[in-house]
Amino acid sequence: MTEPRPIIYLDHNATTPVDPRVLAAMLPYFSEVYGNAASIDHEAGHVANQAVERAREQCARAIGARPEEIVFTSGATESDNIALFGVAERYAAKGDHIITCVTEHKAVLDCCQRLEQLGKRVTYLPVDQYGLVDLEAVRKAITPRTVLISIMFANNEIGTIAPVKEIAAIAHEHSVLFHTDAAQAVGHVPVEVEAMQIDLLSFSAHKLYGPKGIGGLYVRRRGPRVKVAPVIYGGGHERGMRSGTLNVPGIVGMGMALELATKEMAAEARRYRAWTSQIYERLQAELGTQNVALNGHPSQRLPHNLNVSLAGIESKSLVVQLKGIAISTGSACTSATVEPSHVILALGYGEQRAHSAIRLGVGRGNTHVEIDTACATIVAGVRRIQKLSATQPAIG
Ligand SMILES: Cc1ncc(COP(=O)(O)O)c(C=O)c1O
């Protein structure tokens, strides 16, 4: 195996490395404690089951839930699928209408599209220039046939944090359930399902220094008791909501990752906010304020995310030429295509702004020196591209 080149990794919104403390917690559950957590009649299965239940408590504690409200899944994509298809099916007798918003992750948007093909109706709310939905528009979109509102907690591209508590309150005034895709928020900003009155919430371990391929769905049990039809059928694991043998090492890792994230969140947020502000200010100082435009909300945003459009460049050409630095042009899941980001287009700016957007996500392994180096390298890269292109239009 060849050793990977050392890189300055600034793509923590796409995924994060597994924290060594998380890996250490997981390791015994591969070949020492290998029992099936459902086979509790013998010691091997019982011990695995105990580890799963400890992790369930850790996950619940991190979002202010009860352990029995956590359903383990393979990640936020699957959690979103269960929330949307599960509610649509289970509450079909009550109604056939879902409300979401145009800047959601594809994991929600593609479910909605499929639900439309299956005869459901979906309202896609627009957002303002910062990526926020209008609360009055949410209220107006509700009909007697609405069963679910699904609005993401924090956007994966621009970091804007939605007023979830207010949206949940509006949903509940009309006896509508509220789901939020919190893949980018959990472990990074405070998430409290009780205080925020969230009914269903998706999260994913690999966004918070846990392993890939494991996530969870919070499903409220009291006031109201929320029910979802399964998407995967089988042995009836996870109280029938998600069949399949549990990924014990992954679950143990996610529990540990969430415990660590909760403890370290406040200090990390301070550090990351300082770094993202520093990068933004330095890019503005060196490239000119008019050439660096922030995408997303100036203050209501994830501390570790920065998304800016840089005048006169195609972000794809910048990102691929930045040797030794990993940043992104948009959401990782859609960056295989050169379609302009649906999120930045939804903010109301033109395609040029979308095509010149870069996303930086700072994280646990970064240092001050790396942030400095990254700024200098990005600035040099932009200057190189600007020199090559004849025109340097300002951003509209
Ligand atoms: C907001 C959001 N939702 C869903 C997902 C998908 O999560 P997972 O990779 O765990 O399926 C992501 C990851 O890119 C995300 O950022």
The ligand as an SDF file (V2000), in Angstrom:
LIG
                    3D

 16 16  0  0  0  0  0  0  0  0999 V2000
  -27.1020   17.4360    5.1830 C   0  0  0  0  0  0  0  0  0  0  0  0
  -26.7050   16.0570    4.7980 C   0  0  0  0  0  0  0  0  0  0  0  0
  -27.6330   15.0940    4.7430 N   0  0  0  0  0  0  0  0  0  0  0  0
  -27.3330   13.8280    4.4240 C   0  0  0  0  0  0  0  0  0  0  0  0
  -26.0410   13.4560    4.1420 C   0  0  0  0  0  0  0  0  0  0  0  0
  -25.7450   12.0360    3.8160 C   0  0  0  0  0  0  0  0  0  0  0  0
  -25.1920   11.4210    4.9430 O   0  0  0  0  0  0  0  0  0  0  0  0
  -24.5600    9.9630    4.8810 P   0  0  0  0  0  0  0  0  0  0  0  0
  -23.2850   10.0990    4.1390 O   0  0  0  0  0  0  0  0  0  0  0  0
  -24.3920    9.5800    6.3050 O   0  0  0  0  0  0  0  0  0  0  0  0
  -25.5440    9.0770    4.1810 O   0  0  0  0  0  0  0  0  0  0  0  0
  -25.0290   14.4170    4.1860 C   0  0  0  0  0  0  0  0  0  0  0  0
  -23.6370   14.0750    3.8220 C   0  0  0  0  0  0  0  0  0  0  0  0
  -23.1100   14.5260    2.8420 O   0  0  0  0  0  0  0  0  0  0  0  0
  -25.3660   15.7480    4.5290 C   0  0  0  0  0  0  0  0  0  0  0  0
  -24.4470   16.7070    4.5810 O   0  0  0  0  0  0  0  0  0  0  0  0
  1  2  1  0
  2  3  1  0
  2 15  2  0
  3  4  2  0
  4  5  1  0
  5  6  1  0
  5 12  2  0
  6  7  1  0
  7  8  1  0
  8  9  2  0
  8 10  1  0
  8 11  1  0
 12 13  1  0
 12 15  1  0
 13 14  2  0
 15 16  1  0
M  END
$$$$
